[in-house]
Amino acid sequence: MKTAIVYYSKHHGNTKKLLDALAQENDLTLLDVTDHPVVDLSEYDRIGYASGIYYSKFPKLLLQFAEDRMPQDKQTFFIYTCGSKKKGYTDAIAEVVRKHNAEILGSFGCCGWDTFGPFKLIGGIAKGHPDENDLKNVCAFYKGL
């Protein structure tokens, strides 16, 4: 099954660490949304969207990419990193891909080092994440799709 993961990972590279672990063990294409603003995803069977969480959702750039570039009737999944775990982080991206009749296979989220706002003053939260356990868990998630 041909898979592409479109991602945004800028501040600490937390999400990219997860994706690099996946790419070492699986044949997939990683597409940085900031480097590939226009790409045809129709040749892929599965499309993943991955990012850190910004203001409780995926970043606007990735949401807009999915809105504009998501082909119809594809399998999709989500991977994210966040400073603290809460529900609802994938709601906005899920709403976007559902407009394209996507089958949502699942989502994986783990903590990632976060130095946003006041957290910067104390050196951030979730320092050291994603760790080896997180990397193993994202690989297990992907294999289970």
C-alpha positions as CSV (number, residue, x, y, z in Angstrom):
1,M,0.0,0.0,0.0
2,K,1.5,3.3,-1.1
3,T,1.5,5.8,1.7
4,A,2.4,9.5,2.0
5,I,2.6,11.5,5.2
6,V,2.2,15.3,4.9
7,Y,3.7,17.0,7.9
8,Y,4.5,20.2,9.6
9,S,7.3,20.0,12.3
10,K,9.1,23.3,13.0
11,H,9.8,24.4,16.5
12,H,11.6,21.4,18.2
13,G,11.2,18.8,15.5
14,N,9.1,16.6,17.8
15,T,6.8,15.3,15.0
16,K,9.7,14.8,12.6
17,K,11.4,12.5,15.1
18,L,8.3,10.2,15.0
19,L,8.2,10.3,11.3
20,D,11.9,9.5,10.9
21,A,11.4,6.4,13.1
22,L,8.5,5.3,10.8
23,A,10.5,5.9,7.7
24,Q,13.3,3.7,8.9
25,E,11.0,0.7,9.2
26,N,8.5,1.4,6.4
27,D,8.3,2.3,2.8
28,L,6.5,5.7,2.8
29,T,6.9,9.2,1.5
30,L,7.3,12.1,3.8
31,L,6.2,15.5,2.5
32,D,7.0,18.6,4.5
33,V,4.0,20.9,3.8
34,T,6.3,24.0,3.8
35,D,8.5,22.4,1.0
36,H,5.6,20.8,-1.0
37,P,2.7,23.3,-1.0
38,V,1.5,21.8,-4.3
39,V,1.7,18.1,-4.7
40,D,-0.6,15.5,-6.3
41,L,-1.6,12.9,-3.7
42,S,-3.9,10.9,-5.9
43,E,-1.3,8.2,-6.5
44,Y,-1.2,7.2,-2.8
45,D,-3.5,4.7,-1.2
46,R,-3.1,6.1,2.3
47,I,-2.5,9.7,3.4
48,G,-1.3,10.6,6.8
49,Y,-1.3,14.1,8.3
50,A,1.2,14.8,11.1
51,S,2.1,17.9,13.1
52,G,2.6,19.4,16.5
53,I,-0.5,20.9,18.0
54,Y,-1.0,24.7,17.8
55,Y,-3.8,26.3,19.8
56,S,-5.4,22.8,20.3
57,K,-5.4,21.8,16.6
58,F,-3.2,21.1,13.6
59,P,-1.7,24.3,12.1
60,K,-3.6,26.3,9.6
61,L,-1.1,25.6,6.8
62,L,-1.7,21.8,7.1
63,L,-5.4,22.2,7.4
64,Q,-5.5,24.3,4.3
65,F,-3.3,21.9,2.4
66,A,-5.7,19.0,3.3
67,E,-8.7,21.2,2.2
68,D,-7.1,21.9,-1.2
69,R,-5.1,18.8,-1.9
70,M,-6.9,15.8,-0.3
71,P,-8.1,13.4,-3.0
72,Q,-11.5,11.8,-2.7
73,D,-12.0,8.3,-1.2
74,K,-8.6,7.7,0.5
75,Q,-7.6,6.1,3.7
76,T,-6.1,8.6,6.2
77,F,-4.6,8.8,9.6
78,F,-3.2,11.4,12.0
79,I,0.0,11.7,14.0
80,Y,0.7,14.5,16.4
81,T,2.9,15.7,19.3
82,C,1.6,18.0,22.0
83,G,2.8,19.5,25.3
84,S,0.0,17.9,27.2
85,K,-2.7,15.4,26.3
86,K,-6.3,16.5,25.8
87,K,-9.1,15.3,23.6
88,G,-10.1,17.0,20.4
89,Y,-6.7,17.7,18.8
90,T,-7.6,15.9,15.6
91,D,-11.2,17.2,15.3
92,A,-10.4,20.0,12.8
93,I,-8.3,17.9,10.5
94,A,-10.8,15.0,10.7
95,E,-13.6,17.4,9.6
96,V,-11.5,18.5,6.6
97,V,-10.7,15.0,5.3
98,R,-14.3,13.8,5.8
99,K,-15.4,16.4,3.2
100,H,-13.3,14.3,0.8
101,N,-15.0,11.1,1.8
102,A,-11.9,9.8,3.6
103,E,-11.8,6.7,5.7
104,I,-10.1,7.7,9.0
105,L,-8.1,4.8,10.2
106,G,-7.0,6.3,13.5
107,S,-4.7,8.7,15.2
108,F,-1.6,8.6,17.3
109,G,-0.5,11.3,19.7
110,C,2.3,11.6,22.2
111,C,3.9,14.3,24.3
112,G,6.6,16.5,22.7
113,W,8.8,19.1,24.2
114,D,6.8,22.4,24.4
115,T,8.2,25.8,25.1
116,F,5.3,27.9,24.0
117,G,4.4,31.0,26.0
118,P,5.0,30.8,29.8
119,F,6.4,27.3,29.5
120,K,9.6,28.9,28.0
121,L,10.3,30.5,31.4
122,I,10.6,27.1,33.1
123,G,12.5,25.3,30.2
124,G,9.3,23.9,28.7
125,I,7.2,20.9,29.4
126,A,7.4,17.3,28.2
127,K,11.2,17.7,27.9
128,G,12.8,14.6,26.5
129,H,9.8,13.6,24.4
130,P,9.2,12.0,22.1
131,D,11.4,9.3,23.7
132,E,12.3,5.8,22.6
133,N,9.0,4.5,24.0
134,D,7.1,7.0,21.9
135,L,9.0,6.0,18.8
136,K,8.2,2.3,19.4
137,N,4.6,3.2,20.0
138,V,4.2,5.2,16.8
139,C,5.7,2.3,14.8
140,A,3.3,-0.1,16.5
141,F,0.4,2.2,15.6
142,Y,1.4,2.4,12.0
143,K,1.8,-1.3,11.7
144,G,-1.7,-1.7,13.1
145,L,-3.3,0.4,10.4
